[in-house]
């Protein structure tokens, strides 16, 4: 599918079209999509983490294959709008999907008919990057121990916030309360910035959110980072404990960006895309760019992605059940 001209103009204005330079062979691009521009379907509107991930990917593909790469933003309905478009696309390499863990491990539990099968309608290529998270709190909370003690003293009065029912922030906040044996009120908003405003204003107490969103507020003293749900301590923040360090066994959460194609894409083409994607994210320069946005490289190929989907889906199904969320 050749994108609408307005999509092309928007992409060019954003400066995120990756075009092969002089000296690259046109035949290489034809090996991906028969000379057509390759459309990278994006499940959200322009955002820093998504943009840097896409840029590393398309720069790597341009260097490897030549050709033109265009981002097509299709936000809405928990990434299912974008997923449906890719699931119905021609499997010739001209349409790829920069998806997230929401698409393949959460959407099916929130939507009765998402309009696609997360397993049968896609050929998965690789995870690309993982997002580091903070458990951020209003600065009045000096530690998780102090928060838990107060929550036990005042059941149902302290507040954890999120950017929506069934979101990563909601499920992690609920899981924290369950594990800590406390009762906190969930206060959802329509976006992460809205939730953070409530936290800063003192009308909420904690949130599990991306490091990229929380860090400016932490550095300015408007929020306090109490812990991270990462498997290891975050480089540059050796004093910030993991949730596991604090006794929350196996409390690890690393949302991710990934790359998939429509089902039926030729295996030889998928192999080439996998090799190019893992190569693009395997450089020190890529790691440095990702780190600026609270991300870490995670491009380990198709087999690793399929295993991660299975594990995360099992975990999210249980969290959705505990949260009482029914498909709509």
ABEGO torsion letter per residue (X at the ends): XBBBAAAAAAAAAAGABBBBBBGBBAAAAAAAAGGBBBBBBBABBBBAAAAAAAAAAAAAAAAAAEEBBBBBBBBEGGGAAAAAAAAABBBAGABBBBBBAAAAAAAAAABABAGBBAAAABBBABBABBBBBBBBBBAABABAAAAAAAAAABBGABBBBBAEBGBAAAAAAAAAAAAAGBBBBBBBBABAAAAAAAAAAGABABBBBBAAAAAAAAAAGABBBABBABABBBBGBAABBBAAAAGBBGBBBBBBBBBBBBBGBBAAAAAAAAAAAAAAAABAAAAAAAAAAGBBBABAEAAAAAAAAAAAAAAAAAAAAAAGBBBX
